[in-house]
Amino acid sequence: MSIRSLVVGLGNMGLSHALAYHANPEFEVVGLVNRSAPALPDALTGYPLSHDFAAALAELKPDLVAIATYSDSHADLAVAAMQAGAHVFVEKPLATTVEDALRVARTARDTGRKCVVGYILRHHPSWQRLISEARDLGAPYVFRFNLNQQSTGPTWEVHKALMQSTPPIVDCGVHYVDVMLQITDARPREVRGMGVRLSSEIAEDMYNYGHFQVLFEDGSTGWYEAGWGPMISDTAFFVKDVVSPNGAVSIRMPESAKSDDIETHTKTSTLRLHRVGQPDQGISMADEPGHQALCDREAAFVARAIAEDLDLSRHLNEAVTSLAVCLAADDSVRSGRAVTLDPIQI
């Protein structure tokens, strides 16, 4: 029996998820929800389009609600969907506060509904390999991650819209803290952040460049850097590097890579494995999936989570924890102080 699916939010990610459900026979798209009337690809034009989420949820009674709206609406939509009996796929970040993220996770626990958070890198073979190789090297780790985007035109407009509620180190940082958590198995204990407002086109209390460091209980440490805008340098914009006492594993991008190209954010080109005392090993990832293929893989995981009743408790714990780290980084940026993290209890 197919999974009756309602897709909410039809920006770049929402359209990609809708197309993934359209192409997968395990799903049946029963409706789309968006505040405006978007330009739809031909594959999606035949589906009912609503501007009222509550009405669509009540009328269509979907088995799954896929949420790809702006971050500040994620928690309320996810909770409403699960309380109505639907499973949920929700794009990252899970919410804009730890309290709201916990509310979503606890609703999933209490209702027995599946809640999958859109960490697309979890379904990426290159990142899966990087995590596996890093874990094999052994702790403690140094994580060196960034994703800077020299964005102009429509991409800069999207970034400015995102920054109405979420700074770059939160919006993108949750991905990479999630990777750190998958590698260390250790609890983050302290975060230190800094940020700079580099544009008069964003609110005075927002910043479009940020950087933070996170310390873990096993002695590991990591940093993440994110900047958006036409002024951002595209030199060394894509650093993905994990170092341990026994060596390092890194993602290397070709010189031709563009910082604001969405395919660049997921395609890795080559992994470089360095073990102390051994020749470095280059691992080609030339045939890896592109952005839409990754969304297809993510959809397949959602279907499997529902069909096989997968235990998603660690997935949700790490989703809440990664958000807590990034929000603590934002707090540190604004307060000028290091922030101590409490354990997450769902």
matplotlib code that plots the C-alpha trace (Angstrom):
import matplotlib.pyplot as plt

x = [0.0, 1.5, 2.2, -0.2, 2.0, 1.4, 4.3, 4.4, 6.7, 7.6, 11.0, 14.1, 14.1, 10.3, 10.1, 13.0, 11.2, 7.9, 9.6, 11.2, 7.8, 6.3, 8.9, 8.8, 5.9, 6.0, 4.5, 1.3, 1.4, -2.1, -1.5, 0.9, 0.8, 2.5, 1.7, 2.0, 1.4, 4.8, 6.1, 5.9, 7.7, 5.5, 5.6, 3.8, 1.3, -1.5, -1.5, -4.0, -2.3, -3.6, -2.5, -4.0, -2.0, -4.6, -7.4, -5.3, -4.2, -7.8, -9.2, -6.6, -5.6, -2.1, 0.1, 3.1, 3.6, 6.9, 7.8, 10.2, 9.0, 11.1, 12.7, 10.5, 7.4, 8.9, 7.9, 4.3, 3.7, 5.4, 3.5, 0.2, 0.9, 1.8, -1.1, -3.3, -1.9, 0.7, 4.4, 6.7, 9.7, 10.9, 13.8, 16.7, 16.9, 14.2, 13.2, 14.6, 14.7, 15.8, 12.4, 10.6, 12.9, 12.2, 8.5, 8.7, 10.8, 8.6, 5.5, 7.0, 7.7, 4.3, 2.3, 4.5, 4.8, 8.0, 9.9, 12.8, 14.9, 16.3, 20.0, 20.6, 24.3, 23.3, 22.2, 25.3, 27.7, 30.8, 29.8, 29.0, 32.5, 34.1, 32.3, 33.3, 36.9, 37.1, 35.6, 38.2, 41.0, 39.8, 39.3, 40.0, 39.1, 39.7, 36.8, 37.5, 34.3, 33.0, 30.6, 30.9, 28.7, 29.6, 25.9, 24.5, 21.2, 18.5, 20.7, 21.4, 17.7, 17.1, 19.8, 18.4, 15.0, 16.5, 18.3, 15.1, 14.9, 18.1, 21.8, 24.1, 25.9, 22.5, 20.9, 23.9, 25.8, 23.3, 24.4, 28.1, 27.6, 25.4, 28.4, 30.6, 28.1, 28.0, 31.8, 32.5, 29.6, 30.5, 28.4, 29.3, 30.0, 30.9, 30.5, 32.3, 31.1, 31.7, 30.0, 30.0, 27.3, 28.8, 25.8, 23.4, 20.7, 20.1, 18.7, 21.0, 20.8, 21.7, 25.1, 25.9, 29.3, 29.8, 32.3, 32.1, 34.1, 32.6, 34.3, 33.3, 33.6, 36.0, 38.5, 37.5, 37.1, 35.7, 35.0, 32.5, 32.4, 29.6, 29.2, 26.6, 26.6, 28.2, 31.2, 32.2, 35.5, 35.3, 38.9, 38.9, 35.1, 34.6, 36.8, 35.7, 38.5, 38.7, 42.0, 42.8, 46.0, 46.3, 45.8, 43.1, 40.3, 39.3, 36.9, 38.6, 36.8, 38.0, 39.2, 36.2, 33.7, 31.3, 30.5, 26.8, 26.0, 23.8, 25.4, 28.7, 27.3, 26.7, 29.2, 32.6, 34.8, 37.5, 38.2, 41.8, 42.7, 46.0, 47.2, 50.4, 53.3, 51.4, 51.1, 48.0, 45.1, 42.8, 39.3, 37.4, 33.7, 33.2, 29.9, 28.3, 24.6, 23.6, 21.1, 17.9, 19.2, 20.1, 16.6, 15.4, 17.5, 16.2, 12.6, 13.5, 14.7, 11.5, 9.5, 11.7, 11.4, 7.6, 7.4, 10.0, 9.1, 12.7, 13.9, 14.7, 15.4, 19.2, 18.4, 16.1, 18.5, 21.3, 18.9, 18.1, 21.7, 23.1, 20.5, 21.4, 25.1, 24.3, 21.9, 24.5, 27.0, 24.5, 24.1, 27.8, 28.1, 25.5, 26.7, 30.5, 30.7, 31.3, 28.2, 28.0, 25.7, 23.3, 22.6, 19.6, 16.7, 13.9]
y = [0.0, 3.4, 6.1, 9.0, 12.1, 15.8, 18.1, 21.5, 24.2, 24.2, 26.0, 24.2, 21.4, 21.0, 20.5, 18.0, 16.0, 16.1, 14.9, 12.0, 10.9, 11.3, 9.0, 6.4, 3.8, 3.5, 7.0, 8.6, 12.4, 13.5, 17.2, 20.2, 23.2, 26.5, 30.1, 31.3, 29.8, 28.5, 27.5, 23.7, 21.2, 19.2, 16.1, 18.0, 20.1, 17.5, 17.4, 19.5, 22.7, 24.4, 27.5, 26.3, 23.6, 22.9, 22.5, 20.2, 18.1, 17.7, 17.0, 14.7, 12.8, 11.9, 9.1, 11.4, 15.1, 16.4, 19.8, 22.0, 25.5, 28.1, 27.0, 28.9, 27.0, 23.5, 22.6, 23.7, 22.0, 18.7, 18.5, 19.2, 16.5, 13.9, 14.7, 14.2, 10.7, 11.4, 10.4, 13.4, 14.2, 17.7, 19.6, 20.7, 22.4, 20.6, 23.9, 27.3, 26.6, 23.6, 23.6, 23.4, 20.6, 18.7, 19.2, 17.6, 14.7, 14.1, 14.2, 11.6, 9.4, 9.9, 9.4, 6.5, 8.4, 8.4, 11.7, 11.8, 15.0, 16.1, 15.4, 14.5, 13.8, 10.7, 9.2, 10.2, 7.4, 9.6, 11.0, 7.5, 6.5, 9.5, 8.7, 5.1, 5.8, 8.5, 6.1, 3.5, 6.0, 6.4, 9.3, 12.0, 13.9, 17.4, 18.4, 21.1, 21.9, 24.9, 25.8, 29.4, 30.6, 33.6, 34.2, 36.7, 37.4, 34.8, 32.8, 35.9, 36.7, 33.1, 33.6, 37.0, 35.4, 32.5, 35.1, 36.6, 33.8, 31.8, 32.7, 30.6, 28.8, 27.4, 26.7, 24.8, 24.0, 21.4, 19.2, 19.2, 18.9, 15.9, 14.4, 15.1, 13.3, 10.3, 10.0, 10.7, 9.1, 11.7, 14.4, 18.0, 20.0, 23.5, 25.9, 29.1, 31.3, 34.5, 36.3, 39.5, 41.4, 42.1, 43.5, 46.4, 44.3, 42.1, 43.0, 44.8, 41.9, 39.3, 38.3, 36.6, 35.3, 33.0, 30.6, 28.3, 25.8, 22.8, 20.7, 17.1, 14.9, 12.5, 15.3, 15.9, 19.4, 20.9, 24.1, 25.1, 28.2, 29.6, 32.8, 33.9, 36.9, 38.6, 39.7, 36.2, 34.8, 31.5, 30.6, 27.4, 27.7, 23.9, 22.3, 18.9, 17.4, 15.0, 14.4, 11.8, 10.6, 7.9, 10.1, 12.0, 11.7, 14.6, 15.6, 17.3, 19.4, 20.3, 23.8, 24.4, 24.0, 27.0, 28.0, 28.7, 25.7, 23.3, 20.3, 21.5, 21.2, 17.4, 16.2, 15.4, 14.4, 12.6, 11.3, 11.5, 9.0, 9.6, 7.1, 7.8, 5.9, 4.8, 6.3, 8.5, 6.9, 8.7, 7.3, 8.5, 9.4, 10.3, 8.4, 9.7, 10.8, 14.4, 16.5, 15.0, 11.4, 12.1, 13.3, 10.1, 8.1, 10.1, 9.3, 5.6, 5.8, 7.5, 4.7, 2.1, 3.8, 3.6, 0.1, -1.5, 0.5, 1.6, 3.0, 6.6, 7.6, 8.2, 10.0, 12.4, 12.8, 13.8, 16.1, 17.9, 17.9, 19.3, 22.1, 22.7, 23.1, 25.5, 27.6, 27.7, 29.0, 31.7, 32.5, 32.7, 35.1, 37.4, 37.2, 37.0, 34.1, 30.4, 28.3, 25.1, 22.4, 20.3, 16.7, 16.3, 14.4, 13.4]
z = [0.0, -1.0, 1.5, 1.0, 1.1, 1.5, 0.7, 2.5, 1.1, -2.5, -2.6, -3.9, -1.3, -1.2, -5.0, -4.9, -2.2, -4.1, -7.2, -5.2, -3.9, -7.4, -8.9, -6.1, -6.3, -2.5, -2.3, -3.6, -3.6, -2.5, -2.3, -2.2, 0.1, -0.5, 0.5, -3.1, -6.5, -7.5, -10.9, -10.9, -13.0, -15.4, -13.2, -10.3, -12.1, -11.8, -8.0, -5.9, -4.6, -1.4, 0.4, 3.8, 5.6, 8.3, 5.7, 3.5, 6.5, 7.6, 4.2, 2.7, 5.8, 4.6, 6.0, 5.6, 5.8, 4.2, 5.6, 3.6, 4.8, 6.5, 9.8, 12.2, 11.1, 11.2, 14.8, 14.7, 11.4, 12.5, 15.7, 14.1, 11.5, 14.0, 16.3, 13.2, 12.8, 10.0, 10.0, 9.3, 7.2, 8.2, 6.6, 8.8, 11.1, 13.1, 14.8, 15.8, 19.5, 21.5, 23.3, 20.0, 18.8, 22.0, 21.5, 18.1, 19.3, 22.2, 20.1, 17.8, 20.9, 22.4, 19.2, 17.8, 14.5, 12.6, 12.3, 9.9, 9.8, 6.5, 7.0, 3.4, 4.0, 6.0, 2.7, 0.7, 0.0, 0.1, 3.5, 4.8, 3.7, 5.3, 8.6, 8.5, 7.7, 10.5, 13.1, 12.0, 12.7, 16.3, 18.7, 19.8, 16.6, 15.2, 12.9, 10.3, 8.4, 6.5, 3.7, 2.5, -0.4, -2.5, -3.3, -5.7, -7.5, -6.7, -4.4, -2.3, -2.2, -0.8, 1.8, 2.9, 3.3, 5.4, 7.6, 8.6, 11.1, 11.0, 10.8, 8.4, 11.2, 12.4, 9.0, 7.6, 10.7, 11.9, 9.0, 10.0, 13.8, 12.9, 11.1, 14.1, 16.4, 14.1, 14.3, 17.9, 19.8, 22.4, 24.0, 23.1, 26.3, 25.3, 22.3, 21.5, 18.6, 16.7, 13.9, 11.7, 9.9, 6.5, 4.7, 5.3, 3.5, 6.5, 9.9, 12.4, 14.8, 12.1, 10.8, 7.5, 8.5, 11.5, 13.0, 16.1, 18.0, 19.8, 22.5, 23.2, 26.3, 24.6, 24.0, 20.4, 19.1, 16.0, 14.1, 11.6, 9.4, 7.2, 5.3, 2.8, 0.4, -2.6, -0.5, 0.8, -0.5, -2.4, -1.5, 0.6, 0.8, 1.1, 3.9, 5.1, 7.1, 10.1, 11.9, 14.6, 16.3, 13.5, 10.5, 8.6, 6.1, 3.9, 1.1, -1.8, -4.4, -8.0, -8.6, -10.9, -8.0, -7.5, -3.9, -4.5, -6.7, -4.8, -6.5, -5.0, -1.5, -2.0, -4.6, -3.1, -6.1, -4.0, -0.5, 0.7, 3.4, 5.3, 7.8, 9.8, 8.2, 5.1, 1.6, 1.2, -0.5, -3.0, -3.1, -6.2, -5.9, -9.5, -9.9, -6.8, -6.8, -7.5, -5.5, -6.8, -6.6, -2.9, -2.3, -3.9, -1.5, 1.4, 0.3, 0.2, 3.8, 4.9, 3.3, 5.0, 8.4, 8.1, 6.6, 8.9, 12.1, 12.4, 15.8, 15.1, 18.7, 18.1, 14.9, 16.7, 19.7, 17.3, 15.4, 18.7, 19.9, 16.6, 16.8, 20.4, 19.5, 16.7, 18.8, 21.5, 19.0, 18.0, 21.7, 22.1, 19.1, 20.6, 24.3, 23.7, 26.1, 25.8, 26.4, 28.4, 27.0, 29.1, 28.1, 25.8, 27.4, 25.0]

ax = plt.figure().add_subplot(projection="3d")
ax.plot(x, y, z, "-o")
ax.set_aspect("equal")
plt.show()
